[in-house]
Each structure stands twice: as C-alpha cells, then as structure tokens.
Amino acid sequence: MNHLSRFAPLLGLFAVYGLFAILGPDSFSSGRNLETIARQTAIVGTAALGMTLVIIAGGIDLSVGSIIALTTVTIAASLQADLSPPVAALIGILIGALCGFVNGLIITRFRVVPFIVTLGTLLLVRGIAKGLASEQKIDAPLTYLIDLLAALPRGAWWIFPPGVWLLIILALLTGGFLAYTRPGKHIVAIGSNENTARLCGIRVEATKLLIYTLAGTSAGIAGLLQFSRLTVGDPTVAVGLELDVIAAVVIGGGSLSGGEGSVLGSVVGALIMTVIRSGCSQMGLPNWVQEIVTGIIIVTAVAVDRLRHRER
Amino acid sequence: MSIPKHPRFAMRGIRKTFGATIALDNVDFAVSAGEIHALIGENGAGKSTLMKVLSGALQPDAGEMTIDGSPFAPTNPLQARQQGVAMIYQELSLAPHLTVAENVLLGMEITRRGLLQKSDMHALVQNALTELDHADIDPHARVSSLTIAERQIVEITRALSVQCRVLVLDEPTSSLTRADANRLFRVIQRLKDRNLAIVYISHFLEEIKEIADQFTVLRDGKSAGSGLVAHTPIPDIVHLMVGRQIDDFFPRSNRTPGEPLLDLTDLAGDPLPHSASLVLHRGEVLGIGGLIGAGRTELLRALFGLDPIRKGNITFAHNTARATPAQRLTQGMGLLSEDRKDEGLAQSMSLANNLTLSCLPRGIIFPEKLYAIAHQWIYRLNIRTSGPAQSIADLSGGNQQKVALARLLHHDVDCLLLDEPTRGIDIASKADIYHLIDQLATQGKAILLVSSYLPELLGICDRIAVMYRGRLGPARPVDQCSEHSLMLEATGQEVTA
C-alpha cells in the first residue's frame, strides 16, 4: 500500500507518456524529444524542489515566479556590469535566497499566514524586478551561462544539457536532506503536527526561516535556468509559474495540509505536465486542450489521493 | 415546591456502548418543568454521553425517551432542537463575526421580500435580552467584542428564541468570575419560573447547593443515586460520586526522595494558573489533582515553556531563567501531553519517527538507525505494533501513549511532567504505565503527575496537591489523603482532616 502510493506519480508519468507514444506521432517517443522534455521541465522542476519543502511543512510560496523574474534581471544586469558569469549567477541566486529569507522572516516574526505574505511578495518582488529593469528587457553579453539549457549538439555523450544535470543533482541532494538529516525530519514533523514539533523542542520558527530561504534559493536557481533559456533579463517572465510549481508538487503527492510530499514525486509531477504539453502540441492539439488535460490531471491526482486516505 | 405529575422529559433504561466499553448502563433520568436538576459525576462517568443521547448527537443502544409524555427519539441534533432540547456547551457555538441579533436569529432571520428587517430583528432580540435582565447587551454589537459571560447569555437567548422546553447547561460557570456566575444564576432562576426543565452539569458542588432542586449522580455509566439537593449534605454527594473499590494494580516500591530538582514559588501563567508553589524531589511521584479546567495542564505547559508565565519563579536543576521547550529538554525536563492526537504525537508519521523526534542523531540519519532505537523501546515497553515503520495512527490508544512515553525515556529526561497519562487507554496498558512510573521513580527520576482519576493519584503518588480554580493547594503525603478529601478539595470545600 505504502509503496504503491509512493510510486503512484511515477506510474502516472508512464501512463501519460505511454498514451502519447501510442496516440501521437513517432517523433514523440524519439530520444531527441525525451531530451527536449527534460529541458523544458528543468525550470519548474528546480523551483518545485524548494516548494516541496515548503508544502511538506504545511506552508505555501506564491512568490516563486516573481523571484525567477527578478533573478533573470539581476543576472543580466550583473553581466552588463562586466561581472564574470559565475559571479553574476551567484548574485542572482543569492537575491532569490534573500527574497525567500524575507518571506520566512515575515511569516515567523509577525505570524502572518504564508499565503498572504507570499501573495504580497509576489507583487513586491515583481515590482522590484520591473523597476530595476526600467520595465524592459535587459540585454546581456553572450556567455556560457546561456548554454545551461541549450539544445545539445548531435551525438553529445553527456545526454542532457548541464541545466538538467543540475536539476538531477539538486533533486538527489534535496531528497537526501529531507529523508536523512535532522532538519529534514523536523520539516516533516512541523507539517505533520506543529504542536508535536514544539513539544519535542524543535525550533519551529528557525526551521521555517530555513525552509523559506531554501525555497527562495531554489527559485533563484530556477531563475538562472530561465535566464539561460531567454539569454536576456526579463522582468515580465514566469508570470503565474508558481501555480505550475505548486501543481507539480501536488501531482507528486504533496498535501497542502502538510506532512506529505516527496522530492521524487514533485519532479515527476513537473515531468507529467511537460509530457502533456509536448504530446498535445505534437499531436497538433490546440493550447486549450492542453490546459483542460492538465487541469483534469491535477484534480484527479488530488482526488485519488484523498480517496486513498479515506480508505485507511 | 410542587412537582408536576408528568416530567417534562424522561429517559428510561438508557444504554450505550462503544466497542467493549459500556458508557451508559441502564440509566434513568427525568426532569420536570420548572425544575433545575444537577447532573453530577467524575470525569468520564457518562454525563456527556447521556447529554449527547438527549440532544440527538448519539443514539442509545437501548432505552426510551419521552418529552411531555410523547415519545422522543431524535436521530440528529437538529431534530432534538426542533423538539425543544437546547444545549449550551462549554465551548460556545456562536459566530464571532456576526452581531448579537444575527446570532440569536441565525437561520430564522426576519425578512420582507427577501430583505432583512434589521430594526425588527434588533427590537425582538432587545426584548428577549431585557426579559433575561441583560438589557445592557447591545443587539448591534459583534459577538467577538463580548465577554464570555455575555456570550453565554446570547446563546441562552438563542435557545429560548426557538421555543426550547429543555435547556442543558454544561459547566456554565467554569470560565466565569464569581459576579458573572451570580448574574447567570439569576437568569437561570428566571428560566425556571418560565417552566423550563433545566439540566445543570457542574463539578462545583457549592454551586449546585445554591441553584439546583434535584440531583442525579452518575458513576461509571450507572445512576449512583439521586435526590433533593436541599436534603443531601455535600459529603454524601461526594460519597456517591467516588464510592468504589480501589483496585490492586498500583505498584509502589519503597522509594526514598532525593535532592529537590524542581522548585516553584507563586508561579502564575497567562491566564492560568493563578498561583502554584511546589518542590519536586528526585525519586518522587508528586500528583496534582483537581477538576478539568482548574489550571493543571496550564501549569505543566508553563513549566515546560510552552505557555507564557506572568510571574513567579521556577528553579529547575539549578536553572532559574525562563526557558523554551528546547532548552527544557536539554536541561532534562520532558512533557507528556494530555492530547495524544493533536499534540502528543504526529499522527501521519511512523512510530520510529515519533519516538526519536525530540533527539534525532546528528549527521546522516539512516532509517535503520531509528528502527534500531525503536525496536529497543518496543521491546522494553511491550508496545504492540507491526514494526517501527508502522504509522502512529494505526496503533491503539494505549500503545500510542507508550510511544509518547518512550520518547521521553529515549531522551533520558530527569523530570517527567505527565498530563493524564492513562486517559482513554485500556486496562493492560494502564497497568504497564503504572509499573513504568514506579520503576522510573525508583531509578531517581522526578515525576509530576496530573490526573483526574482519583484511585490513580492515591495509588501511585507519594504526595498529592490539589488545584482549585487556578490555585494549587499544599502537597500532602498520600497517607493523609482519601478520595473523599481530594474531591472536597477539588470542589473548593474546606478539608477538615
């Protein structure tokens, strides 16, 4: 039972992929398309790592899309100021971490619910990004940062572009952090029952601050990947992306009431959404069909999850 | 006082079981119109179950009920309400964001062509409040701005507005000041004059003496006795409440108290307790008796750093500063919560995760490491489970409680604050826990035990102090205490021993 539910998202992924492999054109199941799917999943997948921690702890972070936009703007501006690519990337990621830290600080100090706080910072951070970029795209000199998610040269031995490898490594690290470390266990405990966590001497506020900072950091890294996709800093990019990220976590078994979710599940959830998008577009189905299918998948995933819980 | 021939409502031969537990066994209970009838009993005696049957929240397995002579068998609370049975619970059920008038007329708003007739509604409610001698409550005021006492009146007004014939008041004065309680008594007297049948549930026997006409005592789910309040002295009522044999399953090894570990002087929390002083020694089990709501749980929570402290001093293991729960655990103090479900254990986590949560190993944690720890405690405490990975929610209450205790033992704390450690668990687990407590005390741990179960306090404690309305009395050696003296102290009577 437990194992089945753990792998349910993975089964869902195979089912959706298999469906399109049968119904769709041959090009869908080509190796090249697999690589494209992986590339297109990298941004949402990376942001979903931090969101998984937040949702497992019983919170929510709506500011992800805005943080991604601010990060692209910051990186582009840094490159324009002749900073070296790694330094620019680091500054961008740190800005993301800072946004997350501020979220966490407001949530823990003023005891405002995360939904409201991050709804506020969603607007606030987006505003800062637009102000910083004077409401237009910031061109950046071409550096190797833009190769992070570039299509691979034919026959390359490393299979995926570096950005996808980054996601895979980060996912392994986050999954390990959650399952095999003290703070990881504390995060699950806070989401499962905050009163119990307090009773056991867990520093709930400090842990929450850490969670939101990590979520900001993962949004910052997603922003770096977004920048490499765009090659410019764009303050209007990734509007509404937080909903894709939340959907990925929820499809992957995350519960908005906390205590449940997995990193593997969230990445698989992000993959499921890309597969649907890719499959629908290759079958020549219009955009609105994709949206309807994705919507049905989200609701089904959660409804099935609830049913399973009721059986217990 | 003349008693009418037909009671307003009568319950005959009511029986209710939950699994193997017999909550109510052949209970008779009847109240006449214009009578205030006190329903008395210890915690768990069956009072709330009986009232849930009356209010339609539970259906009896056997027995029948009548209201004004006609059969009454509600299948849900709404039906009972429509037939005139209203309950006022300890936790009030008003919508705090609505006004007094909106709350009183909730579901029966006065409308004309779909529009609310606000002035009519306010006038109606104002009249109803004036009749209850509470004209000072403004029908326009939001309920959230009212005091607890005022909210109670609003709730009673609501009950009256649906033509109630039977009014049940559950511990109405437990959170009221003396002045507010007196005012409530005058309201209850007026309701009596209006020929309502009133069931008054209270632990405070002096209140019952003051207000009730008749009383019925429940004990272990049976009617233990009933009669006229005026003809029955309080000690006799207490005897009816507790009169049972003390079982022989309380072990007590020869213990010698060691050095003082915990010392508090005049501790006050926010809002409870008002004042508590005690000294707890190593190798000692100190019991705290009293009624639910007296402030015992709040005392333990304040000690452990979960609730704020208004004033007073705590010295624990030479630490005098205020501390957080994390610091208390480091200093060697642990708390067993009275609420296993919402606080004590994280229900969606596994046994092993719950057991090790307060002191997880550092570095990389492999599940096998936690399972090894859990296995050890499963064996030592005789926990019935399919294994350390089993979800806590799937264990029985007794086994859950053992896991919560095992967490404190695994943390190896010196001082255990145990809040109702055996509430709602099976006899076998109870016996195991009593043995464990005895063993811990013999090993030199200090144990502060809050319990509402008198035989348990008398059976395993070395000394017992009683809390009454937020004030902790002196700790007496257990041989100077009896169920009788504890119950008298818990209900605010002078102990003449």
Interface residues (C-beta under 8 A of the other chain):
Chain A: G176 A179 Y180 T181 R182 K185 H186 V188 A189 S192 N193 N195 T196 A197 R198 L199 C200 G201 I202 R203 G259 E260 R312
Chain B: L306 T324 P325 A326 Q327 R328 L329 T330 L335 S337 D339 D342 E343 G344 L345 A346 Q347 S348 M349 N353 N354 L357 S358 L360 P361 R362 G363 I364 I365 F366 P367 A393 D394 R407
